[in-house]
């Protein structure tokens, strides 16, 4: 039974970290290691995690930091400490559903060209304790080769299991604190080469918890960092620059609309500029993400 690493980066997650860790320990697949890297939390996150680790010293390793460095650097620190053949990330406020590890391993083991396997996730409203929707209702899901993986914002970083052998040697996003997860997985696909594949598993295997403290909710810089991270990839890998452009203008379209709704005109201008530039000023390309949003809200309305 091969070893699988579960990488959890934490910061002030005392309300959620216990359930997150226990969701891993309850998996049917038992040959796992849990690497927890804390980014100088000021609450009881480390204490709670350590109490659980003391009960499972053979499975859980905790890394700490005296200085807050941001999610990007903390993620690289955490994944570098992993030793499993495959790595699955878990946010400190989310939970794995049963069989996620076993099901994704089967996909990766059956085809050595598959660099990343991702699955569906349920989005759960923590405050009201109810399901909101599945991520597949909101974002297109695809399997395919390198070109598809680079062009589309299709895979959900919370559910992505990847081959550790494809880990980037350097953190080229070190100047960005957040929002680099999608770019990280795209770089893995590039490293995997022209024969690389990404595989979607149409099962809900992850519980994404939506609450007021989500970084994607509270950090407006998160969206900007996402775009800047893709630009960094384009600079490092110019041969894939055009393939990466949709990952900018699709995301920029969504961010533009969200900023406009909040009457944040300064950010709206940034996103519309970034999106139109990436799409070479083709408005049909830039606004194609709106069709996903319209479909998503229609699905919710008629549920």
DANOR-V66343 format. One record per residue. RES is the residue in one letter. OMEGA is omega in whole degrees, -180 to 180 (* if undefined). Layout:
<<RES/OMEGA> <RES/OMEGA>>
//
This chain:
<<X/-176> <X/-177> <X/176> <X/179> <X/174> <X/-176> <X/-180> <X/173> <X/-173> <X/171> <X/177> <X/-177> <X/-176> <X/-179> <X/-170> <X/-167> <X/-179> <X/180> <X/179> <X/-179> <X/-177> <X/177> <X/176> <X/-178> <X/-179> <X/180> <X/177> <X/178> <X/-169> <X/-178> <X/-175> <X/167> <X/179> <X/178> <X/-180> <X/179> <X/-177> <X/-175> <X/177> <X/177> <X/179> <X/178> <X/-174> <X/-177> <X/-176> <X/-180> <X/180> <X/180> <X/-179> <X/178> <X/178> <X/-180> <X/179> <X/179> <X/-179> <X/-175> <X/-180> <X/-176> <X/-171> <X/175> <X/-178> <X/175> <X/-180> <X/-180> <X/178> <X/-177> <X/178> <X/-176> <X/-178> <X/-174> <X/-176> <X/-179> <X/179> <X/178> <X/179> <X/177> <X/-178> <X/-177> <X/176> <X/-179> <X/-179> <X/-180> <X/180> <X/176> <X/179> <X/179> <X/175> <X/178> <X/176> <X/177> <X/-174> <X/179> <X/-179> <X/-179> <X/172> <X/175> <X/-175> <X/173> <X/-177> <X/-177> <X/-178> <X/-178> <X/-178> <X/177> <X/-179> <X/180> <X/-176> <X/-179> <X/-178> <X/-179> <X/-178> <X/179> <X/177> <X/-178> <X/-177> <X/172> <X/179> <X/-176> <X/178> <X/179> <X/174> <X/177> <X/-171> <X/178> <X/-176> <X/-176> <X/-177> <X/177> <X/178> <X/176> <X/177> <X/-180> <X/171> <X/-180> <X/179> <X/175> <X/-171> <X/-173> <X/179> <X/177> <X/-178> <X/166> <X/179> <X/-177> <X/-174> <X/-176> <X/179> <X/-178> <X/-179> <X/-174> <X/-170> <X/172> <X/-167> <X/-172> <X/-175> <X/-177> <X/179> <X/-173> <X/-172> <X/171> <X/-176> <X/179> <X/-178> <X/-180> <X/-179> <X/180> <X/175> <X/-180> <X/-178> <X/175> <X/-178> <X/-180> <X/-171> <X/180> <X/179> <X/-175> <X/-173> <X/169> <X/-177> <X/-174> <X/-179> <X/178> <X/177> <X/-178> <X/176> <X/177> <X/176> <X/179> <X/179> <X/179> <X/-179> <X/173> <X/-172> <X/-180> <X/-176> <X/177> <X/170> <X/-174> <X/176> <X/177> <X/-173> <X/176> <X/177> <X/-173> <X/-173> <X/178> <X/179> <X/-175> <X/-179> <X/-180> <X/-173> <X/-177> <X/177> <X/180> <X/179> <X/178> <X/-171> <X/-173> <X/177> <X/179> <X/179> <X/-177> <X/179> <X/180> <X/177> <X/-179> <X/-180> <X/179> <X/177> <X/177> <X/177> <X/177> <X/-180> <X/-180> <X/-179> <X/-178> <X/-175> <X/180> <X/179> <X/-174> <X/-178> <X/178> <X/-178> <X/-175> <X/179> <X/179> <X/175> <X/-172> <X/174> <X/-179> <X/-179> <X/179> <X/180> <X/-179> <X/177> <X/-179> <X/180> <X/179> <X/-179> <X/178> <X/180> <X/-180> <X/177> <X/-171> <X/179> <X/178> <X/179> <X/180> <X/179> <X/-175> <X/179> <X/178> <X/-180> <X/-178> <X/180> <X/178> <X/-179> <X/-180> <X/-178> <X/175> <X/173> <X/-175> <X/180> <X/176> <X/-176> <X/-175> <X/-179> <X/180> <X/178> <X/180> <X/177> <X/-179> <X/179> <X/178> <X/-178> <X/-178> <X/174> <X/177> <X/180> <X/-176> <X/-175> <X/178> <X/*>>
//
